[in-house]
Amino acid sequence: MRNVRNWFRNKRLEKKLTQSEIAEMAGVDATMISKIELGERRPSVEVAKKIAAVLGFHWTKFFEDECEDYERRDEDDQTQEAENADAGNN
């Protein structure tokens, strides 16, 4: 989530907007914006869409790290299963 929060903060700063301005434009609470930037919260899909519309990016950006982590765990599980199968065949 670190990459997303840094990316989000940089995107906000590029637009020269404060957290409060983003919150007001997106219709969300300013503490939500702060918590997203701090990595304490991940927005709901609804909130992600609102914020993304204000800043001009695709809302799924907020969830990319989560998807990458899931894919990495899946690959690790498959590797472990293959290693276990090889060990059983020897």
Helices and strands as residue ranges (DSSP letters): H 2-14, H 19-26, H 30-38, H 45-55, G 59-63, H 64-89
